[in-house]
Amino acid sequence: MENTANDPASSPDPAEAETPTEEFPEPTGELVQPIILLVDREEPCPEDEGIAVAALASVSALLANPRHPYWRPWAQGAFAKSVRRADAKMFAKVAGEFPAHVMAEVGSARAMGFAPMQADSLPKRLAKLQVSGTTLPPGEPMDSTTVRIALNDSLGMSTGKAAAQAAHALFAWVLEGNPEELDAWRDSGCPLSIQRLDAKAFRKNARAAGGPVIHDAGRTEITPGSATAFVSVG
């Protein structure tokens, strides 16, 4: 399985904000990170590849431009992500219209990640893309990688919900995990896989998580405080 993303910058620290701020007014409301997932109508990618690529696109956007001024206030806020779907035609339009994206690939799955934007003033093209109802077909379990995202499969999360939780987990690991493990992961091309665990296995494996265990706020689908995902390394 091949994973690729645009060549990232050397530092993942969102505190290093040196992008010219005149292009980005002081945010007045909630910031959200848009992630655009390709959902091809004729040949959709397997669900776990789609979840993995959304997470990879999310962190790749930070690694490619850690000095964007919205990373710090976004990280200090709700850490909100919005996984939106686009068919092949719309995906190409978005890629052409918004060049400030990072493209990620995992197997046959593709997704674009962006730096945070103001939630109440997303560009119309992005705002029109659907959030809810994103469903991909199940496929064969992914080959395990050194860095993998464990999902609490007992929660029955939709593709879009699971993708957002996986992105939270990977992002938290990038910011708070072992720097040497992060460097090794990036040097090897950012290979990533999804591991689905039942409730008992999830709780057991979470004790040795490589980064924070994500607990959902409960805005959609699942009970507030539910443990949803974490990164395992090794």
C-alpha positions in Angstrom: 0.0 0.0 0.0 1.4 3.4 -1.0 0.7 6.5 0.9 1.7 9.9 -0.4 1.2 13.5 0.5 2.7 16.8 -0.7 6.2 17.4 0.6 5.8 18.7 4.2 7.7 21.4 6.0 10.2 20.5 8.7 8.2 21.6 11.8 4.8 20.5 12.9 4.4 23.3 15.5 1.3 25.4 14.9 2.7 28.0 17.2 5.3 29.1 14.6 2.9 31.4 12.8 4.9 33.4 10.3 2.6 33.4 7.3 1.7 37.1 6.4 -1.3 37.8 8.5 -2.8 40.5 6.3 -4.3 37.8 4.1 -6.0 36.2 7.1 -8.1 38.5 9.3 -8.4 37.9 13.0 -10.9 35.0 13.4 -14.2 36.1 14.9 -15.9 32.8 15.3 -15.2 29.0 15.3 -12.4 27.8 13.0 -12.8 24.5 11.2 -10.4 22.4 9.1 -12.0 21.3 5.8 -11.1 17.8 4.5 -12.4 16.9 1.1 -12.7 13.2 0.5 -13.1 11.8 -3.0 -16.1 9.5 -3.2 -16.2 8.2 -6.7 -19.7 7.2 -7.8 -18.6 4.3 -10.0 -15.5 3.0 -8.2 -15.5 4.2 -4.6 -12.5 3.4 -2.5 -12.8 0.9 0.5 -14.0 2.5 3.7 -10.9 2.0 5.7 -8.7 3.5 3.0 -11.0 6.5 2.9 -10.8 7.0 6.7 -7.0 6.7 6.6 -6.6 9.2 3.8 -8.8 11.8 5.5 -6.6 11.6 8.6 -3.5 11.8 6.5 -4.8 14.8 4.6 -5.5 16.6 7.8 -2.1 16.3 9.3 -0.3 16.8 6.0 -2.0 20.3 5.8 -0.3 21.2 9.0 3.1 19.7 8.1 3.1 21.5 4.8 2.4 24.9 6.3 2.8 24.9 10.0 3.2 28.7 10.1 -0.4 29.5 8.9 -1.8 31.9 11.5 -5.0 30.0 12.1 -3.4 26.8 13.4 -2.8 28.1 16.9 -6.3 29.5 17.6 -7.8 26.5 16.0 -5.8 24.1 18.2 -6.7 26.1 21.2 -10.4 25.9 20.4 -12.7 23.1 19.5 -10.2 21.4 17.1 -13.1 21.1 14.7 -12.8 19.2 11.4 -15.3 18.9 8.6 -15.0 15.9 6.3 -16.9 16.7 3.1 -17.3 14.5 0.1 -17.0 15.2 -3.6 -17.4 13.1 -6.7 -14.6 12.9 -9.2 -15.7 15.9 -11.2 -16.2 18.2 -8.2 -13.0 16.9 -6.5 -11.1 18.1 -9.6 -12.9 21.5 -9.6 -12.0 22.0 -5.9 -8.4 21.1 -6.4 -8.1 23.5 -9.3 -10.0 26.4 -7.6 -8.2 26.1 -4.3 -4.5 25.5 -4.9 -3.7 26.0 -1.2 -4.5 22.4 -0.4 -2.4 19.2 0.3 -3.3 16.1 -1.6 -3.0 12.7 0.2 -3.4 9.2 -1.1 -3.7 5.9 0.6 -4.2 3.0 -1.7 -7.0 4.0 -4.1 -8.3 6.7 -1.8 -7.6 10.4 -2.2 -8.4 13.5 0.0 -7.4 17.1 0.2 -6.6 18.8 3.5 -6.7 22.6 4.1 -5.5 24.9 6.9 -8.4 26.0 9.2 -11.0 28.4 7.9 -13.7 30.4 9.6 -16.7 28.1 9.9 -19.3 30.8 9.2 -17.6 32.0 6.0 -16.4 29.0 4.1 -16.0 29.5 0.4 -19.2 28.7 -1.3 -17.7 25.8 -3.3 -16.6 24.1 -0.1 -19.7 25.0 1.9 -22.0 23.3 -0.7 -20.2 19.9 -0.4 -22.1 17.4 1.7 -21.0 16.4 5.2 -23.6 13.9 6.4 -24.4 10.6 4.8 -20.8 9.9 3.6 -20.7 6.1 3.2 -18.0 4.0 1.6 -18.1 0.2 0.9 -16.4 -2.1 3.3 -13.2 -3.7 1.9 -10.6 -6.2 3.1 -8.7 -5.3 6.3 -5.8 -3.0 5.6 -2.2 -4.4 5.9 -1.0 -3.3 9.3 1.6 -0.5 9.4 3.9 0.7 12.1 1.7 3.7 12.7 -2.0 2.9 12.7 -5.2 4.4 13.9 -7.4 2.2 16.2 -11.1 2.8 15.9 -13.7 1.8 18.4 -15.8 -0.3 16.1 -18.5 -0.9 18.6 -19.8 2.7 18.2 -21.0 2.0 14.6 -19.7 5.3 13.3 -20.4 6.3 9.7 -17.6 6.7 7.3 -17.5 10.5 7.7 -17.7 10.4 11.5 -15.0 7.7 11.7 -12.8 9.8 9.3 -13.1 12.9 11.5 -12.3 10.9 14.7 -9.3 9.2 13.0 -8.1 12.6 11.9 -8.4 13.9 15.5 -6.3 11.0 16.7 -3.6 11.3 14.1 -3.4 15.1 14.6 -3.1 14.7 18.4 -0.3 12.1 17.9 1.6 14.5 15.6 1.4 17.3 18.1 1.8 15.3 21.4 3.5 12.0 20.4 7.1 10.9 20.4 9.0 13.3 18.0 11.4 10.5 17.0 8.5 8.2 16.0 7.0 11.1 14.0 10.3 11.7 12.2 10.7 8.0 11.4 7.1 7.9 10.1 7.6 10.9 7.8 11.0 9.6 6.6 9.3 6.3 5.6 6.6 8.1 3.6 3.8 8.3 6.2 2.4 4.8 5.9 -0.9 4.5 7.7 -3.6 1.9 8.3 -6.9 1.5 10.2 -7.4 -1.1 12.9 -10.9 -1.8 14.0 -11.3 -3.0 17.6 -14.3 -4.2 19.6 -15.0 -2.3 22.8 -13.0 -4.7 25.1 -9.9 -4.7 22.8 -10.2 -0.9 22.3 -10.1 -0.3 26.1 -7.2 -2.7 26.5 -5.1 -1.4 23.7 -5.8 2.2 24.6 -3.5 1.8 27.7 -0.5 1.6 25.4 -1.7 4.3 22.9 1.0 6.3 21.1 -1.0 9.5 21.6 -4.1 10.8 23.3 -7.3 8.8 23.2 -10.0 10.8 21.5 -13.3 11.3 23.2 -16.1 12.8 21.1 -18.0 15.8 22.1 -21.2 14.1 21.0 -22.5 16.7 18.6 -23.5 14.0 16.1 -24.1 10.2 16.0 -22.6 9.1 19.3 -22.9 9.7 23.0 -20.9 12.6 24.4 -17.6 11.4 25.9 -17.4 8.2 23.9 -13.8 7.1 23.3 -13.5 6.8 19.5 -9.9 6.5 18.3 -6.2 6.6 19.1 -2.9 6.0 17.4 -0.8 2.9 18.0 2.9 2.7 17.1 5.0 -0.4 16.7 
